[in-house]
Amino acid sequence: MKRKTGFFFDERCFWHSTGLHAITLPVGGWVQPPSGAGHAESPETKRRMKNLMDVSGLSRHLSLLSAELAEEQDLLRIHPAHYLQRFKQLSDNGGGMLGEDAPMGPGSYEIARLSAGLACAAVEAVLKGELDNAYSLSRPPGHHCLPDQSMGFCFLANIPIAIERAKARLGLNKVAVIDWDVHHGNGTQHIYWQRDDVLTLSLHQDGCFPPGYAGEQDRGEGAGYGYNLNIPLLAGAGDDAYLYAMRQIVLPALEQFKPELIIIACGYDANALDPLARMQLHSDSFRTMTELVQSAADRLCGGKLVMVHEGGYAESYVPFCGLAVIEELSGIRTEVQDPLLEFIRQQQPREAFRQFQRSAIDQLAQKFGL
């Protein structure tokens, strides 16, 4: 089924600088300067994804759009003024470390506002019926950012900023946020911890980031109790575990909640080549997960689905995963063949491991009342 799919991006997002690092280690001392891209959060994964979309011909079938910077009042619904002032000051002075793992360069404040603005525009276009669904190629990412603390390469909480603006401007009520970035969506969880109008679900590698975090006990608080679900998966869990968790926990939770809009925090760092995780997914994993959520959106909220880019640090492989997602969103298949698909499929966990992980997922589903 072909859909009117929007793709929101802006070249300026690729100009956000993360300084001189080797993967995540600042250069100096025993850390040699890199010969390649340097910091893991490189623009090249996103740029190469967009390039593959272009050369495959897929971009011609999409609504290619940009957006204005998120307005200050949009940011202030989530972030206190003192944090924004500190962020802008450091950006204006040439950059540095806003947080322990949040390097930035000159102009990063405005670029982060643009990244949030892309997410806002994608959400509003889908809610207004201008698009069937949409993808925001936001950079820098946002799902780790706390209201007053940058974290994990994130400076502004892109998805909550977009949700709260849509609530203020368009009367949006119930939203479900599915975070399948390989790292826990701690920022989104924190922001909606005590609220029952936003269901947050995070599938992530157990103990990966924040370091040591699993989170299955963390369900929310007060009015928000039961509206936060964490699904930690064992390192190496692979395709079967993600799809089983989607079917046993994520989809039933969506059916119970009945959102008006579904947003996916779309990280690709669960792919088998990622340097910052060990989860063994391939492009068809992301394709199938997208298909499952889009089908749920069709049943529950008129197909309203928005995906906002988060992590994913394998320059060679993120493009194939991203292309699969956009193909599924738009209903258009290109001639591109994933050259690593069969290789990764052959490295999936053996049956005993799959059954062990499925048993843990079943226990979580029972615990969550699903």
Secondary structure by P-SEA (a helix, b strand, c coil): cccbbbbbbbccccccccccccccccccccccccccccccccaaaaaaaaaaaaaaccccccccccccccccccccccccaaaaaaaaaaaaaccccccccbbbccaaaaaaaaaaaaaaaaaaaaaaccccccccccccccccccccccccccccaaaaaaaaaaaacccccbbbbbbcccccaaaaaaaacccccbbbbbbccccccccccccccccccccccccbbbbbbcccccaaaaaaaaaacaaaaaaaacccbbbbccccccccccccccccccaaaaaaaaaaaaaaaaaccccbbbbbbccccccccaaaaaaaaaaaaacccccccccaaaaaaaacccaaaaaaaaaaaaaaaaaacc
